[in-house]
């Protein structure tokens, strides 16, 4: 049986990872959609050039927002 301290850290990892995945998908889809609507050719090379930027936005936002949510709402004292 897990105590509340371990559950709190698992919740922190869950929040950060789900927000990362959400931001990554949103950033990637809107960027590719904008490139496609703008008449861009060779969308795969555009995607591969911007992949690190999508991961960076998702990771930084996911960790920051996840930690803030965990710290103010779900952390056990």
Backbone as CSV, one residue per row, in Angstrom:
resi,resn,N_x,N_y,N_z,CA_x,CA_y,CA_z,C_x,C_y,C_z
1,UNK,0.842,-1.182,0.000,0.000,0.000,0.000,0.889,1.247,0.000
2,UNK,0.571,2.191,-0.853,1.364,3.413,-0.949,0.869,4.452,0.042
3,UNK,1.821,5.184,0.582,1.390,6.277,1.434,1.123,7.513,0.583
4,UNK,0.613,8.541,1.208,0.182,9.718,0.448,1.360,10.479,-0.156
5,UNK,2.550,10.328,0.416,3.712,11.027,-0.135,4.072,10.472,-1.518
6,UNK,4.077,9.156,-1.658,4.377,8.549,-2.953,3.277,8.830,-3.964
7,UNK,2.031,8.805,-3.498,0.924,9.134,-4.387,1.038,10.559,-4.891
8,UNK,1.530,11.457,-4.059,1.685,12.840,-4.449,2.733,12.990,-5.555
9,UNK,3.841,12.254,-5.453,4.866,12.329,-6.487,4.432,11.641,-7.779
10,UNK,3.670,10.577,-7.654,3.133,9.935,-8.855,2.164,10.877,-9.557
11,UNK,1.383,11.592,-8.784,0.479,12.578,-9.359,1.256,13.697,-10.048
12,UNK,2.373,14.112,-9.480,3.222,15.130,-10.116,3.725,14.638,-11.470
13,UNK,4.216,13.412,-11.532,4.681,12.847,-12.804,3.541,12.720,-13.804
14,UNK,2.378,12.319,-13.335,1.219,12.194,-14.206,0.814,13.544,-14.782
15,UNK,0.737,14.574,-13.941,0.357,15.908,-14.417,1.350,16.433,-15.446
16,UNK,2.634,16.316,-15.156,3.655,16.818,-16.076,3.624,16.076,-17.403
17,UNK,3.469,14.766,-17.355,3.500,14.005,-18.607,2.249,14.233,-19.445
18,UNK,1.081,14.305,-18.833,-0.126,14.534,-19.621,-0.159,15.933,-20.211
19,UNK,0.301,16.915,-19.474,0.340,18.272,-20.015,1.390,18.368,-21.113
20,UNK,2.527,17.666,-20.964,3.528,17.630,-22.027,2.953,17.039,-23.309
21,UNK,2.277,15.913,-23.197,1.707,15.264,-24.382,0.663,16.163,-25.032
22,UNK,-0.175,16.791,-24.221,-1.198,17.686,-24.760,-0.587,18.874,-25.478
23,UNK,0.378,19.542,-24.854,1.009,20.699,-25.490,1.792,20.299,-26.731
24,UNK,2.441,19.155,-26.708,3.182,18.681,-27.867,2.251,18.456,-29.054
25,UNK,1.124,17.787,-28.823,0.178,17.515,-29.902,-0.443,18.799,-30.423
26,UNK,-0.826,19.706,-29.531,-1.427,20.968,-29.963,-0.426,21.806,-30.749
27,UNK,0.792,21.928,-30.251,1.813,22.717,-30.940,2.124,22.135,-32.308
28,UNK,2.297,20.843,-32.364,2.629,20.189,-33.625,1.482,20.313,-34.630
29,UNK,0.267,20.056,-34.189,-0.850,20.057,-35.137,-1.141,21.453,-35.671
30,UNK,-1.131,22.465,-34.829,-1.419,23.805,-35.320,-0.288,24.355,-36.188
31,UNK,0.933,24.004,-35.880,2.050,24.446,-36.714,1.995,23.797,-38.091
32,UNK,1.763,22.492,-38.120,1.670,21.796,-39.407,0.440,22.224,-40.191
33,UNK,-0.666,22.474,-39.507,-1.864,22.942,-40.182,-1.646,24.326,-40.792
34,UNK,-0.991,25.211,-40.057,-0.689,26.538,-40.590,0.252,26.483,-41.770
35,UNK,1.225,25.606,-41.707,2.160,25.444,-42.826,1.439,24.891,-44.050
36,UNK,0.547,23.946,-43.844,-0.191,23.344,-44.945,-1.163,24.344,-45.577
37,UNK,-1.883,25.111,-44.754,-2.820,26.108,-45.275,-2.074,27.207,-46.008
38,UNK,-0.876,27.535,-45.547,-0.077,28.569,-46.202,0.532,28.120,-47.524
39,UNK,0.283,26.911,-47.922,0.764,26.429,-49.207,2.146,25.831,-49.167
40,UNK,2.565,25.369,-47.997,3.898,24.802,-47.861,4.031,23.453,-48.545
41,UNK,5.149,23.268,-49.182,5.454,21.982,-49.817,6.424,21.209,-48.933
42,UNK,6.426,19.906,-49.090,7.326,19.009,-48.366,7.162,19.171,-46.853
43,UNK,5.984,18.812,-46.392,5.626,19.008,-44.992,6.459,18.123,-44.058
44,UNK,6.960,16.992,-44.560,7.759,16.107,-43.711,9.084,16.754,-43.317
45,UNK,9.737,17.444,-44.238,10.999,18.115,-43.883,10.741,19.281,-42.931
46,UNK,9.609,19.967,-43.102,9.244,21.038,-42.164,9.036,20.459,-40.765
47,UNK,8.353,19.313,-40.702,8.110,18.662,-39.411,9.411,18.219,-38.755
48,UNK,10.294,17.623,-39.529,11.546,17.125,-38.948,12.462,18.272,-38.513
49,UNK,12.397,19.408,-39.192,13.187,20.567,-38.779,12.662,21.187,-37.489
50,UNK,11.373,21.140,-37.273,10.749,21.782,-36.108,10.476,20.827,-34.944
51,UNK,10.819,19.568,-35.071,10.485,18.581,-34.047,11.080,18.927,-32.684
52,UNK,12.333,19.374,-32.644,12.949,19.732,-31.362,12.225,20.914,-30.719
53,UNK,11.762,21.842,-31.513,11.030,22.990,-30.989,9.692,22.564,-30.379
54,UNK,9.007,21.621,-31.030,7.744,21.107,-30.473,7.980,20.410,-29.142
55,UNK,9.029,19.610,-29.060,9.350,18.900,-27.817,9.728,19.891,-26.721
56,UNK,10.479,20.927,-27.080,10.903,21.919,-26.090,9.705,22.683,-25.521
57,UNK,8.786,23.077,-26.381,7.591,23.786,-25.909,6.747,22.875,-25.024
58,UNK,6.538,21.650,-25.445,5.742,20.717,-24.653,6.376,20.391,-23.321
59,UNK,7.686,20.162,-23.320,8.372,19.798,-22.073,8.411,20.962,-21.087
60,UNK,8.789,22.151,-21.566,8.881,23.287,-20.640,7.508,23.667,-20.101
61,UNK,6.504,23.683,-20.952,5.157,23.990,-20.482,4.597,22.906,-19.596
62,UNK,4.855,21.658,-19.948,4.341,20.548,-19.152,4.917,20.513,-17.757
63,UNK,6.211,20.709,-17.655,6.847,20.694,-16.339,6.413,21.904,-15.521
64,UNK,6.384,23.065,-16.133,6.023,24.283,-15.398,4.573,24.250,-14.928
65,UNK,3.651,23.987,-15.828,2.232,23.972,-15.459,1.922,22.798,-14.533
66,UNK,2.506,21.637,-14.810,2.280,20.480,-13.946,2.772,20.702,-12.526
67,UNK,3.958,21.305,-12.393,4.485,21.563,-11.054,3.637,22.592,-10.317
68,UNK,3.199,23.635,-11.010,2.366,24.659,-10.364,1.043,24.060,-9.905
69,UNK,0.403,23.265,-10.754,-0.848,22.614,-10.345,-0.627,21.684,-9.159
70,UNK,0.432,20.898,-9.208,0.712,19.984,-8.114,1.014,20.737,-6.819
71,UNK,1.804,21.790,-6.913,2.239,22.510,-5.719,1.071,23.198,-5.019
72,UNK,0.176,23.802,-5.774,-0.894,24.570,-5.146,-2.173,23.788,-4.901
73,UNK,-2.376,22.656,-5.580,-3.651,21.967,-5.433,-3.539,20.545,-4.881
74,UNK,-2.509,19.794,-5.242,-2.496,18.376,-4.932,-1.409,17.936,-3.949
75,UNK,-0.510,18.822,-3.599,0.592,18.441,-2.720,0.082,18.166,-1.323
76,UNK,0.616,17.112,-0.710,0.276,16.782,0.676,1.351,17.362,1.595
77,UNK,0.949,18.030,2.607,1.890,18.667,3.522,2.482,17.703,4.491
